[in-house]
Amino acid sequence: MLELRIAGRDFGQPVLGEIFATVEKGDRICLLGPSGIGKTTLLNAIAGLDKTIPQEAVIGRDKLRVGYLFQEHRLLPWRTLSANLQLAGATPQEAENHLASVGLKGYGHYLPDQLSLGMARRAALARCLAVKPDLLLLDEPFASLDPVMAGELKTLIAGILDANPSMAMICVTHDGGDAEILANRLWYLDGKPARLQWDDVVGEAGLIDGLLGRLRRLELADS
């Protein structure tokens, strides 16, 4: 589905080292690592937003529909939710259906600024669904949400993935609990420059925190 052959990325100094990995249909990857290590940089490279990364470094992306849920909702503030989704390719009825699927039935005529942060993020998720994505990219989707709203959004995303088993997901997060709910595969990014220190399927439920503890101890030992 997708093959990464990224030689590196620097912003005056190296940030990402060599990244070699594959993403298959149905992969539900949580990408973890220390703050500022380059997780969003890697996600942007995968999405094709970083034009310094050669196209041939992300093989197969040109054949995929990609939905990207940013940390900010990035909805056009002067357009209604329905109009935002229609700009992403949905028909008016599909826009209403997608909004209903994220718990925003009847909100199509609302403007983004009339929504709470949690509702705006769900509306942005609906816009992602409007492109009928093969690959869903999520950049810290639960940041700044209270525990109740974050829990509701996790359950919602898990349900969407369950309903679309061939859809792949890469979710940047700092919380191993998110991976417990969403992931069937774990990436751990660390190092200077950053490389994938772990890339494997998720084992038994409840083991992720222990694995992350070991990876973080190694990180501290190497610093």
Secondary structure as GFF3:
##gff-version 3
##sequence-region A 1 223
A	DSSP	beta_strand	2	6	.	.	.	ID=ss1
A	DSSP	beta_strand	9	10	.	.	.	ID=ss2
A	DSSP	beta_strand	14	16	.	.	.	ID=ss3
A	DSSP	beta_strand	19	23	.	.	.	ID=ss4
A	DSSP	beta_strand	28	32	.	.	.	ID=ss5
A	DSSP	alpha_helix	39	47	.	.	.	ID=ss6
A	DSSP	three_ten_helix	55	57	.	.	.	ID=ss7
A	DSSP	beta_strand	58	59	.	.	.	ID=ss8
A	DSSP	three_ten_helix	61	63	.	.	.	ID=ss9
A	DSSP	beta_strand	66	69	.	.	.	ID=ss10
A	DSSP	alpha_helix	81	87	.	.	.	ID=ss11
A	DSSP	alpha_helix	92	101	.	.	.	ID=ss12
A	DSSP	three_ten_helix	112	114	.	.	.	ID=ss13
A	DSSP	alpha_helix	117	130	.	.	.	ID=ss14
A	DSSP	beta_strand	135	139	.	.	.	ID=ss15
A	DSSP	alpha_helix	147	163	.	.	.	ID=ss16
A	DSSP	beta_strand	168	172	.	.	.	ID=ss17
A	DSSP	alpha_helix	176	182	.	.	.	ID=ss18
A	DSSP	beta_strand	185	190	.	.	.	ID=ss19
A	DSSP	beta_strand	195	201	.	.	.	ID=ss20
A	DSSP	alpha_helix	208	222	.	.	.	ID=ss21
###
